Amino acid sequence: MKSMSATDARKQLFKLIEQAGKPGACIEITHGGVSKVVVMPTEDFEGWVETLEVMASPGLLEDIQEGLKEVRSGKTTSLETVKKQLKL
């Protein structure tokens, strides 16, 4: 992970945004030699938040695992069938 001081980050803000906006990029910002924040692409951040939400909800994780088992075993429902069931 690339690291830079808050002073350098301020001086190079637009360059920092461009660099940190690339998929998989993370740039650590330090202040007084101490790590304070990480700048990363919004899409990556949203993925982390979603992962944390799933991990914090055991029931949701179990539901996802059960759904994956059903897909692997061929137990799926077509979109058309779901639309009919929901009267869409």
C-alpha positions as CSV (number, residue, x, y, z in Angstrom):
1,M,0.0,0.0,0.0
2,K,1.3,3.4,-0.9
3,S,1.7,5.9,1.9
4,M,1.9,9.7,2.0
5,S,1.8,12.4,4.6
6,A,-1.2,14.6,5.1
7,T,0.8,17.6,3.9
8,D,1.7,15.8,0.6
9,A,-1.8,14.6,0.2
10,R,-3.1,18.2,0.5
11,K,-0.6,19.4,-2.0
12,Q,-1.4,16.7,-4.5
13,L,-5.1,16.2,-3.8
14,F,-6.2,15.8,-7.4
15,K,-3.4,13.4,-8.2
16,L,-4.2,11.5,-5.0
17,I,-7.9,11.2,-6.1
18,E,-6.9,10.0,-9.5
19,Q,-4.5,7.4,-8.1
20,A,-6.8,6.2,-5.4
21,G,-9.7,6.0,-7.8
22,K,-8.3,3.0,-9.6
23,P,-9.7,-0.4,-8.7
24,G,-7.7,-2.1,-5.9
25,A,-5.8,1.0,-5.0
26,C,-5.4,2.0,-1.4
27,I,-3.4,5.0,-0.2
28,E,-2.6,5.5,3.4
29,I,-2.5,9.0,4.7
30,T,-0.3,9.7,7.8
31,H,-0.1,12.6,10.2
32,G,2.9,13.1,12.3
33,G,4.2,9.7,11.1
34,V,1.1,7.9,12.3
35,S,-1.4,6.2,10.0
36,K,-4.7,8.1,10.1
37,V,-6.8,7.2,7.1
38,V,-6.9,5.2,3.9
39,V,-8.2,6.5,0.6
40,M,-9.7,3.9,-1.7
41,P,-12.1,3.7,-4.6
42,T,-15.8,4.1,-3.7
43,E,-16.6,0.7,-5.3
44,D,-14.0,-1.1,-3.2
45,F,-15.3,0.7,0.0
46,E,-18.9,-0.3,-0.8
47,G,-17.7,-3.9,-1.2
48,W,-16.0,-3.8,2.2
49,V,-19.2,-2.3,3.8
50,E,-21.4,-5.0,2.3
51,T,-19.0,-7.8,3.4
52,L,-19.0,-6.4,7.0
53,E,-22.8,-6.3,7.0
54,V,-23.0,-9.9,5.8
55,M,-20.5,-11.1,8.3
56,A,-22.3,-9.2,11.1
57,S,-25.5,-11.0,10.3
58,P,-25.1,-14.8,10.8
59,G,-28.6,-15.4,9.4
60,L,-27.9,-13.6,6.2
61,L,-24.6,-15.5,5.7
62,E,-26.5,-18.8,6.2
63,D,-29.2,-17.7,3.7
64,I,-26.5,-16.9,1.1
65,Q,-24.8,-20.3,1.7
66,E,-28.1,-22.1,1.4
67,G,-28.9,-20.2,-1.8
68,L,-25.6,-21.2,-3.3
69,K,-26.2,-24.8,-2.5
70,E,-29.6,-24.7,-4.3
71,V,-28.0,-23.1,-7.4
72,R,-25.3,-25.8,-7.5
73,S,-27.9,-28.5,-7.2
74,G,-30.0,-27.0,-10.0
75,K,-32.8,-25.9,-7.7
76,T,-33.5,-22.6,-9.4
77,T,-36.6,-20.6,-10.5
78,S,-36.8,-18.7,-13.8
79,L,-37.4,-15.0,-13.8
80,E,-40.7,-15.5,-15.6
81,T,-41.9,-17.9,-12.9
82,V,-41.0,-15.4,-10.2
83,K,-42.7,-12.6,-12.1
84,K,-45.9,-14.7,-12.3
85,Q,-45.7,-15.6,-8.6
86,L,-45.3,-11.9,-7.7
87,K,-48.0,-10.9,-10.3
88,L,-45.6,-8.5,-12.1
